[in-house]
Amino acid sequence: MDRLPNPTWLRTFEAAARHLNFTSAARELGLTQTAVSLHIRSLEEELGAKLFTRAARRIELTELGQSYGLTVRRALADIALSTNSLFGPATHQTLTIRAAISTATYWIATELPEFSRLYPDIPVRLVSHIWNDRPGPADVDVEIRLGYGDWPGVIAEKLCDETIVPVCRADCPAPNLNRMPSAPLIHILGYEDNWARYFEAHGLTHDQNAIRHSADTTVAALQMVMAGAGLATVLSRFARNAIAQGAPLQIAGPPIPFAQSHYLIRPQGAQPPTGSARLFEAWLRDRLAADAAD
């Protein structure tokens, strides 16, 4: 047979050339970044040519790398096409994602169309819950929790920091920040101190008599805001996504840091995610990294 480099190196090169990022390629392939770097270096030594130029925080394809990348991508695509034609397409099991109802409604659900555009063959089932401390069913592939990352019996990977903002109805004049403590306020159970923290951050006194209603979820609280019951403090991410989806809301004040964060979790001792779960987690990390850069 004519000269043929190690197929594993070629697959790694194709992913790195597509992402222009060794970390993203490693996540897609289920490898470490060190392994990706080793595969690329081994391939370059085999070929006797550089495929990438490396800078402090980015990589770029050389002219030879661009040409070779197109050839390798076409070759792998031909193999995939032949495999599907002869043996049938791969059958993907449904990817089950579990998150709190507010996280599911105002974040994950709004992101899923982009994931499905990139991976149209992966069906997704999104299941929600109210309380974090209850274990999910055994068939959950990806679980996302909001909290401090200190749940017993699980490994928690921090995804992102969060902030909170006050929101009011879109058709109401946004209240002056100094007058907000006396406006009708809505509490979310489990986050009763959010208003006190928000006012404290702005040097304002919290008026307990202003609390008019409470709700057990952000979903219910935002419905109450839209109905004109008062103002609520919610995660900035949820507020932005709800407004982007057409909810008649407006952000009524500047954000402040929130003590809790979103985490990917898995039971201690569980096998690392594979297949569609690994793809989803890698895609979610890349989306959050892009958001942070913006």
C-alpha positions, 0 to 999 in steps of 0.5 A: 500500500502507498504511504498512509499515516496513522489513521488516528492521527489523521482523524485528530488532524481533521478535528483540529483543522476544523476547530482551529483549537486543540482543546475543542478537538480533544473534547470532540474526540474524547482525548486530552489536549496533550494527546491531540498535540502529540498526534499532530506532532507525530503526523507532522514528523511523519510528513516532514512538514508543519501543518499548523502555525502556533501562536500564544492563544490560537493556531492556524493552518499552514498552506500545506495544512489547508490543502491536506485538511481538505483532502483528509476531510473528503477522504473521511467523508467518503468512508462515512458515506460508504459505511452508511450506504453498505451498513446503514446509518448509525443509530443514536440513542436519545440524549437525555438532559436533566436540569432545573425547570428554570434552567431548562426553560430559560437556557437549555431549551433556547440553546438546543436548536443550535446543537440540533443544527450541528448534530441533526442525528442526535435526538434530545429529551429535556427533563426538568425538576424543581429541587437540586438535591433529588437524584436524577433517574439512571437514564440521564446522560447529562445533568446540569445543576445550579448551586455551590458545587458541593453536592455529596456523591457527585463530581461537579464541573463548574460551567460558568459564573452567574449574575442576577438582575431585577426585571419588570414588565416591558410596558412599565417605566423601569423604576428608579433604583433608589425607589425600587426597595418600596416597589412591589417585590416577588420572592423566589423560594430558596433565593429569599435573600436575593433582594436583600443582597441586591439592595445591599450591593447598591447601598440601599435598605431592604423594605421587608414590607415590600414583599408582596408575593413568592413563587417556587420557580423562576418560571412562575416568578416571571409569569407573575412579573409579566402579569403585573404583580411586581418585580423579581430578581432572576439570573441575568442569563434567564432574563436575557434569553426570556426577552430574546424569546419575546417575553414582555419583560425588561431588565430594570437595573444593573447586574450583581454577582450571584454566589451560585453557578451552573455545574455539569455533574455526574455520580462519583465512580461513573464512567466518563461520558461517551458518544452524544453526551460527550459531544453535547458537553463539549459543545456547551463548554464552547458556547459558554466560552464564546459568550464569555469572550463576547 
